[in-house]
Amino acid sequence: MFYRENGQFKTSYRADQQIFTIAQDRWAMLAMLVVAIVGVPLLADEYLLRAIFIPFLILSLAALGVNILVGYCGQISLGSGAFMAVGAYAAYNTFVRIDGMPVIVALLSGGFFATLVGMFFGIPSLRVKGLYLAVATLAAQFFCDWAFLRISWFTNNSSSGSVAVSSFNVFGVPIDSPVNKYLFCLAFLLVFGLLAKNLVRGAIGREWMAIRDMDVAAAVIGIRPMYAKLSAFAVSSFIVGVSGGLWGFVHLGSWETAAFSVDRSFQLLFMVIIGGLGSIMGSFFGAAFIVVLPIILNQFLPALGTLIGVEISTAAISHTEAMIFGALIVWFLIVEPHGLAKLWSIGKQKMRLWPFPH
């Protein structure tokens, strides 16, 4: 089989510590990057870019941040939508109130303010965990919903309660066409994906996983629970905040508080559960699944209804989507708790051993 590492010897620690240790993985990743950077902008039409690829990139970035906190550090959070909202509104205020503010700096400032809010609401993790921590982070969701809805300063005193970003450019290039928006989001995802992958492979990532597996034992061997937990909240909130800014600036253009409701928090949690807890690849799998499944159902169910002579309403499609999500989450938690990423890993392992039994 072509997926074998026979004859690939590591002669240095640097080579042994590569992200992709097998040459086939490196070539496959290079091919995927070429397709993402060159193929998609050339071949995808406007609908695919706006409805699938841009939401997929932004939600992948958000799921990446949630996975660092929930999957790698084991701290259950239901406030991801709030951190996205903080990132979006902070980036908006920075962008419109400071003349000449570069949009990249504005988005990063949104991540910075989301980090502050995330660390504040992460303080209860030093004393509580599990369901109690989930309720504490859920309080962040309701507090931010109230603040952005009632305090008019955050919306630049907008009478409608919604805010809008009409146009912006990066290094003189206007980010107005779907292709430019796609490449802009892709650049953020690639940079943060590489940073996250190296973080979880380093010392701080091992501290997060030690806290996740057994926090008492981690404290005994010298890991500081306060530093590990709050650093996970900080990194996660920063990434989620930047994704919130991208969601508002690039995908929506005009938004209100409902765009970052508690439903968004649950959606991000579903992504990491279905994609795979504690897996960078799982964040991408989960985001792709959540983005593509509703589109497939919207196309398949009406066609099925026409075939059998039954009219299926939009509400029925929405309810079916919710039921399928719920069933899949239960199935993954019972059958494969590590999600789609684990199934992908098992498939690669079988390819490496084929045709011999595993």
C-alpha positions as CSV (number, residue, x, y, z in Angstrom):
1,M,0.0,0.0,0.0
2,F,1.2,3.5,-0.8
3,Y,0.6,4.7,2.8
4,R,3.7,3.2,4.4
5,E,6.7,4.8,6.1
6,N,9.1,2.0,5.2
7,G,12.6,3.5,4.6
8,Q,11.8,6.9,6.1
9,F,14.4,7.2,8.9
10,K,14.7,10.1,11.3
11,T,18.3,11.2,11.8
12,S,17.7,14.2,14.1
13,Y,15.4,15.4,16.8
14,R,14.2,18.2,14.6
15,A,13.0,15.6,12.0
16,D,11.4,13.4,14.6
17,Q,9.4,16.4,16.0
18,Q,7.8,17.4,12.7
19,I,4.1,17.9,12.7
20,F,3.8,15.4,9.8
21,T,6.4,12.7,10.3
22,I,5.4,10.6,7.3
23,A,6.2,12.0,3.8
24,Q,2.8,11.0,2.5
25,D,1.1,13.2,5.1
26,R,3.3,16.1,4.1
27,W,2.5,15.7,0.4
28,A,-1.2,15.3,1.2
29,M,-1.2,18.5,3.3
30,L,0.7,20.3,0.5
31,A,-1.9,19.2,-2.0
32,M,-4.7,20.3,0.2
33,L,-3.1,23.7,0.7
34,V,-2.7,24.1,-3.1
35,V,-6.4,23.2,-3.6
36,A,-7.5,25.6,-0.8
37,I,-5.3,28.5,-2.0
38,V,-5.5,28.1,-5.7
39,G,-8.2,25.6,-6.7
40,V,-11.1,26.8,-4.6
41,P,-10.8,30.5,-5.7
42,L,-10.6,29.5,-9.4
43,L,-13.3,26.8,-9.4
44,A,-15.9,27.7,-6.8
45,D,-18.7,30.0,-7.7
46,E,-20.1,32.8,-5.5
47,Y,-22.7,30.7,-3.8
48,L,-20.2,28.0,-2.7
49,L,-17.9,30.7,-1.3
50,R,-20.5,32.6,0.5
51,A,-22.7,29.7,1.8
52,I,-20.1,27.0,2.4
53,F,-16.4,27.9,2.3
54,I,-16.4,31.2,4.2
55,P,-18.6,30.0,7.0
56,F,-16.6,26.8,7.2
57,L,-13.3,28.6,7.6
58,I,-14.6,31.0,10.3
59,L,-16.4,28.2,12.3
60,S,-13.3,26.0,12.0
61,L,-11.4,28.8,13.7
62,A,-14.0,29.1,16.4
63,A,-14.1,25.3,16.9
64,L,-10.3,25.3,17.1
65,G,-10.5,27.7,20.1
66,V,-13.3,25.8,21.8
67,N,-11.4,22.5,21.3
68,I,-8.3,23.9,23.1
69,L,-10.5,24.7,26.1
70,V,-12.9,21.7,26.1
71,G,-10.9,19.0,24.3
72,Y,-7.4,19.7,25.5
73,C,-7.9,21.2,28.9
74,G,-11.2,19.5,29.8
75,Q,-13.0,22.7,30.9
76,I,-16.6,22.6,29.7
77,S,-17.7,26.0,28.3
78,L,-21.1,27.1,27.1
79,G,-20.0,30.7,26.6
80,S,-18.3,30.5,23.3
81,G,-21.0,32.5,21.6
82,A,-20.4,35.3,24.1
83,F,-16.7,35.4,23.4
84,M,-17.4,35.6,19.7
85,A,-19.7,38.5,20.4
86,V,-17.1,40.3,22.5
87,G,-14.6,39.8,19.7
88,A,-17.0,41.1,17.1
89,Y,-18.2,44.2,19.0
90,A,-14.7,45.0,20.3
91,A,-13.3,44.8,16.8
92,Y,-16.1,46.9,15.5
93,N,-15.6,49.7,18.0
94,T,-11.9,49.7,17.6
95,F,-12.3,49.9,13.8
96,V,-14.9,52.7,13.7
97,R,-13.7,54.8,16.6
98,I,-10.0,55.0,15.7
99,D,-9.3,56.7,12.4
100,G,-7.0,54.7,10.1
101,M,-7.2,51.5,12.2
102,P,-6.1,48.5,10.1
103,V,-8.7,45.8,10.1
104,I,-6.2,43.1,11.1
105,V,-5.3,45.1,14.2
106,A,-9.0,45.6,14.9
107,L,-9.7,41.9,14.7
108,L,-6.8,41.1,16.9
109,S,-7.9,43.7,19.4
110,G,-11.3,41.9,19.4
111,G,-9.4,38.8,20.4
112,F,-7.6,40.6,23.1
113,F,-10.8,41.9,24.8
114,A,-12.4,38.5,24.4
115,T,-9.3,37.1,26.2
116,L,-9.9,39.5,29.1
117,V,-13.6,38.5,29.4
118,G,-12.8,34.8,28.9
119,M,-10.2,34.8,31.7
120,F,-12.6,36.7,34.0
121,F,-15.3,34.1,33.5
122,G,-12.7,31.3,33.7
123,I,-11.9,32.2,37.3
124,P,-14.6,29.8,38.6
125,S,-12.7,27.0,36.9
126,L,-10.2,27.2,39.8
127,R,-12.9,26.0,42.2
128,V,-15.6,24.2,40.2
129,K,-15.6,21.9,37.2
130,G,-18.0,19.8,35.1
131,L,-21.6,20.9,35.1
132,Y,-21.0,23.7,37.6
133,L,-18.3,25.3,35.3
134,A,-20.7,24.9,32.3
135,V,-23.3,26.9,34.2
136,A,-20.7,29.6,35.2
137,T,-19.7,30.0,31.5
138,L,-23.3,30.1,30.5
139,A,-23.6,33.1,32.7
140,A,-21.1,34.9,30.4
141,Q,-23.4,34.2,27.5
142,F,-26.5,35.8,29.2
143,F,-24.4,38.7,30.6
144,C,-22.9,39.6,27.2
145,D,-26.3,39.2,25.5
146,W,-27.8,41.7,27.9
147,A,-24.8,44.1,27.7
148,F,-24.7,44.3,23.9
149,L,-28.5,44.6,23.7
150,R,-29.0,47.2,26.3
151,I,-25.8,49.4,26.4
152,S,-26.0,51.5,23.3
153,W,-22.3,52.5,23.4
154,F,-21.3,49.0,22.1
155,T,-23.4,49.6,19.0
156,N,-22.1,53.1,18.4
157,N,-25.5,54.4,19.6
158,S,-27.3,52.7,16.7
159,S,-31.1,53.2,16.9
160,S,-31.8,49.7,15.4
161,G,-29.4,47.9,17.7
162,S,-27.5,46.5,14.8
163,V,-24.0,47.4,13.5
164,A,-22.5,47.2,10.1
165,V,-19.1,47.3,8.5
166,S,-19.5,48.5,4.9
167,S,-16.0,48.1,3.5
168,F,-12.4,47.6,4.5
169,N,-9.1,46.8,2.9
170,V,-5.9,45.0,3.8
171,F,-2.7,46.5,2.5
172,G,-4.6,48.4,-0.1
173,V,-6.6,45.4,-1.3
174,P,-10.3,45.8,-0.8
175,I,-11.9,42.8,0.9
176,D,-15.3,43.0,-0.9
177,S,-15.5,40.1,-3.3
178,P,-16.2,36.5,-2.2
179,V,-12.8,35.3,-3.3
180,N,-10.9,38.0,-1.4
181,K,-13.0,37.3,1.7
182,Y,-12.3,33.6,1.4
183,L,-8.6,34.1,1.1
184,F,-8.6,36.6,4.0
185,C,-10.3,34.1,6.3
186,L,-8.1,31.3,5.0
187,A,-5.0,33.2,6.0
188,F,-6.3,33.6,9.6
189,L,-7.2,30.0,9.8
190,L,-3.8,28.8,8.6
191,V,-1.9,31.0,10.9
192,F,-3.9,30.2,14.0
193,G,-4.1,26.5,13.1
194,L,-0.3,26.3,12.9
195,L,0.0,28.2,16.2
196,A,-2.5,26.0,18.0
197,K,-0.9,22.8,16.7
198,N,2.5,23.8,18.1
199,L,0.9,25.0,21.4
200,V,-0.7,21.6,22.1
201,R,2.5,19.8,21.1
202,G,4.5,21.9,23.5
203,A,4.9,22.1,27.3
204,I,1.8,24.2,27.8
205,G,-0.3,21.7,25.8
206,R,1.0,18.8,27.9
207,E,0.0,20.8,31.0
208,W,-3.6,21.3,29.6
209,M,-3.9,17.6,28.9
210,A,-2.6,16.7,32.4
211,I,-5.2,19.0,34.0
212,R,-7.8,17.4,31.7
213,D,-6.9,13.8,32.6
214,M,-6.4,14.2,36.4
215,D,-6.0,17.7,37.8
216,V,-5.0,16.5,41.3
217,A,-2.2,14.3,40.0
218,A,-1.1,17.2,37.7
219,A,-0.8,19.5,40.7
220,V,1.2,16.9,42.6
221,I,3.8,16.7,39.9
222,G,4.2,20.5,39.9
223,I,1.8,21.8,37.3
224,R,0.0,24.9,38.4
225,P,-3.8,24.4,37.9
226,M,-4.5,28.2,38.0
227,Y,-1.9,28.9,35.3
228,A,-2.9,26.0,33.1
229,K,-6.7,26.6,33.3
230,L,-6.6,30.4,32.8
231,S,-4.0,30.1,30.0
232,A,-6.4,27.7,28.3
233,F,-9.3,30.1,28.7
234,A,-7.1,33.0,27.4
235,V,-5.9,31.2,24.3
236,S,-9.3,29.8,23.6
237,S,-11.1,33.1,24.1
238,F,-8.6,34.9,21.9
239,I,-9.1,32.6,19.0
240,V,-12.9,32.5,19.4
241,G,-12.9,36.3,19.7
242,V,-11.0,36.7,16.4
243,S,-13.4,34.3,14.7
244,G,-16.3,36.4,16.1
245,G,-14.8,39.5,14.4
246,L,-14.4,37.6,11.1
247,W,-18.0,36.3,11.4
248,G,-19.3,39.9,11.8
249,F,-16.9,41.7,9.4
250,V,-16.6,39.2,6.6
251,H,-19.5,36.8,6.7
252,L,-22.4,38.9,8.0
253,G,-21.3,42.5,7.3
254,S,-24.2,43.7,9.4
255,W,-25.2,41.9,12.7
256,E,-27.0,42.2,16.0
257,T,-26.7,40.4,19.3
258,A,-28.9,37.5,18.2
259,A,-26.1,36.4,15.8
260,F,-24.1,35.3,18.8
261,S,-26.8,33.8,20.9
262,V,-26.6,30.7,23.1
263,D,-27.4,28.6,20.0
264,R,-24.0,29.6,18.7
265,S,-22.3,28.3,21.8
266,F,-24.1,25.0,21.5
267,Q,-23.3,24.8,17.8
268,L,-19.6,25.2,18.5
269,L,-19.7,22.6,21.3
270,F,-21.5,20.2,18.9
271,M,-18.7,20.7,16.4
272,V,-15.9,19.6,18.7
273,I,-18.0,16.7,20.0
274,I,-18.8,15.4,16.5
275,G,-15.4,16.3,15.1
276,G,-13.3,15.0,18.0
277,L,-12.4,16.3,21.4
278,G,-8.7,17.0,21.8
279,S,-7.9,17.0,18.1
280,I,-7.0,19.9,15.8
281,M,-8.2,17.9,12.8
282,G,-11.5,17.3,14.6
283,S,-12.2,21.0,14.7
284,F,-12.2,21.0,10.9
285,F,-14.2,17.8,10.6
286,G,-16.8,19.1,13.0
287,A,-17.1,22.5,11.3
288,A,-17.4,20.9,7.8
289,F,-20.1,18.6,9.1
290,I,-22.2,21.3,10.8
291,V,-21.9,23.6,7.7
292,V,-22.6,21.0,5.0
293,L,-25.3,18.9,6.7
294,P,-28.1,21.6,6.7
295,I,-27.4,22.3,3.0
296,I,-27.7,18.6,2.2
297,L,-30.9,18.3,4.2
298,N,-32.4,21.4,2.5
299,Q,-31.8,19.8,-0.9
300,F,-32.5,16.2,-0.1
301,L,-35.7,16.4,2.0
302,P,-37.8,18.5,-0.4
303,A,-36.7,16.1,-3.2
304,L,-37.7,13.1,-1.1
305,G,-41.0,14.7,-0.3
306,T,-41.7,15.3,-4.0
307,L,-40.7,11.7,-4.8
308,I,-43.2,10.2,-2.3
309,G,-45.9,12.9,-2.9
310,V,-45.6,14.7,0.4
311,E,-44.9,18.4,0.8
312,I,-42.1,19.0,3.4
313,S,-42.2,22.5,4.9
314,T,-39.2,24.6,5.9
315,A,-40.1,24.1,9.6
316,A,-40.1,20.4,9.2
317,I,-36.6,20.6,7.6
318,S,-35.4,22.7,10.5
319,H,-36.9,20.2,13.1
320,T,-35.4,17.3,11.2
321,E,-32.0,19.0,11.3
322,A,-32.2,19.5,15.1
323,M,-33.2,15.8,15.6
324,I,-30.4,14.5,13.4
325,F,-27.8,16.7,15.3
326,G,-29.1,15.4,18.6
327,A,-29.0,11.8,17.5
328,L,-25.5,12.1,16.1
329,I,-24.2,13.7,19.3
330,V,-25.6,10.8,21.4
331,W,-24.3,8.3,18.9
332,F,-20.8,9.8,18.9
333,L,-20.7,10.1,22.7
334,I,-21.6,6.4,23.1
335,V,-19.9,4.7,20.1
336,E,-17.0,6.9,19.3
337,P,-16.3,9.6,22.0
338,H,-13.3,10.9,20.0
339,G,-15.4,11.8,17.0
340,L,-14.7,11.8,13.3
341,A,-11.0,12.5,13.9
342,K,-10.6,9.1,15.6
343,L,-12.4,7.4,12.7
344,W,-10.0,9.1,10.4
345,S,-7.0,8.0,12.5
346,I,-8.3,4.4,12.5
347,G,-8.7,4.5,8.8
348,K,-5.1,5.7,8.3
349,Q,-3.8,3.0,10.6
350,K,-5.6,0.3,8.7
351,M,-4.1,1.6,5.4
352,R,-0.7,1.4,6.9
353,L,-1.2,-2.3,7.9
354,W,-3.2,-3.4,4.9
355,P,-3.5,-6.3,3.8
356,F,-2.5,-7.6,7.2
357,P,-5.2,-7.9,9.9
358,H,-5.3,-5.2,12.6
